[in-house]
Amino acid sequence: MNAVTIENVLEVVNSTEKFEITTKQLEENLPDLGMDSVTFIQIIVALEEKFECEIPDEKLLITEMDTVQKMIDVLQTLYDEQENG
């Protein structure tokens, strides 16, 4: 798995046509900014590709990852688990 950085996660989120999120908006509710279920799945797939990981099924709900910070936290937990075996 690739190391998790705020910049890399923002790059993925902002690669969708809906967003231009900045580092000051990490806690913003993405559904309030226009993220629908299709965009959410596009972001999840792109995050899995970018970070070479599989996000657990229990996290594949908009409510579990409705901010960029929550996405970073989930990815960082996966990274830490992989690094620490």
C-alpha positions as CSV (number, residue, x, y, z in Angstrom):
1,M,0.0,0.0,0.0
2,N,1.2,3.5,-0.8
3,A,1.7,6.1,2.0
4,V,-1.3,8.2,2.8
5,T,-0.9,12.0,2.4
6,I,-3.5,14.7,2.5
7,E,-2.4,15.9,-0.9
8,N,-2.8,12.5,-2.5
9,V,-6.3,12.0,-1.1
10,L,-7.3,15.5,-2.2
11,E,-6.0,14.8,-5.7
12,V,-8.3,11.8,-5.9
13,V,-11.4,13.6,-4.5
14,N,-10.7,16.6,-6.7
15,S,-10.3,14.4,-9.8
16,T,-14.1,14.1,-9.9
17,E,-15.9,16.9,-11.7
18,K,-17.8,17.8,-8.5
19,F,-15.1,19.1,-6.2
20,E,-12.3,21.6,-5.7
21,I,-11.7,20.8,-2.0
22,T,-8.8,22.5,-0.2
23,T,-6.9,21.6,2.9
24,K,-9.1,24.0,4.9
25,Q,-12.2,21.9,4.0
26,L,-11.1,18.4,5.3
27,E,-14.0,18.3,7.7
28,E,-16.6,19.6,5.2
29,N,-19.6,17.3,4.7
30,L,-19.1,16.1,1.1
31,P,-22.8,15.2,0.5
32,D,-23.6,18.8,1.4
33,L,-21.2,19.9,-1.3
34,G,-22.8,17.7,-3.9
35,M,-21.4,14.2,-3.5
36,D,-24.0,11.6,-4.5
37,S,-23.7,7.8,-4.3
38,V,-22.2,7.5,-7.9
39,T,-19.5,10.1,-7.1
40,F,-18.8,8.3,-3.8
41,I,-18.2,5.0,-5.5
42,Q,-16.0,6.7,-8.1
43,I,-13.9,8.3,-5.3
44,I,-13.7,4.9,-3.5
45,V,-12.5,3.1,-6.6
46,A,-10.0,5.8,-7.3
47,L,-8.7,5.7,-3.7
48,E,-8.3,2.0,-3.8
49,E,-6.3,2.2,-7.1
50,K,-4.2,5.2,-5.9
51,F,-3.3,3.6,-2.6
52,E,-3.2,0.0,-3.8
53,C,-5.6,-1.2,-1.1
54,E,-9.1,-2.5,-0.5
55,I,-11.4,-0.5,1.7
56,P,-13.3,-2.7,4.1
57,D,-17.0,-3.3,3.3
58,E,-18.1,-1.7,6.6
59,K,-16.5,1.6,5.5
60,L,-18.3,1.6,2.1
61,L,-21.1,3.8,3.3
62,I,-21.3,7.5,2.6
63,T,-21.9,8.1,6.4
64,E,-18.6,6.4,7.2
65,M,-16.6,8.5,4.7
66,D,-18.5,11.7,4.2
67,T,-15.5,14.0,4.8
68,V,-12.0,14.0,3.3
69,Q,-10.6,13.7,6.9
70,K,-12.6,10.4,7.4
71,M,-11.3,9.1,4.1
72,I,-7.7,9.9,5.3
73,D,-8.4,8.2,8.6
74,V,-9.7,5.0,7.0
75,L,-6.7,4.9,4.6
76,Q,-4.2,5.6,7.4
77,T,-5.6,2.8,9.5
78,L,-5.3,0.4,6.6
79,Y,-1.7,1.6,6.0
80,D,-0.8,1.2,9.7
81,E,-2.3,-2.3,9.8
82,Q,-0.3,-3.3,6.8
83,E,2.9,-1.8,8.1
84,N,2.6,-3.4,11.5
85,G,1.5,-6.7,10.2
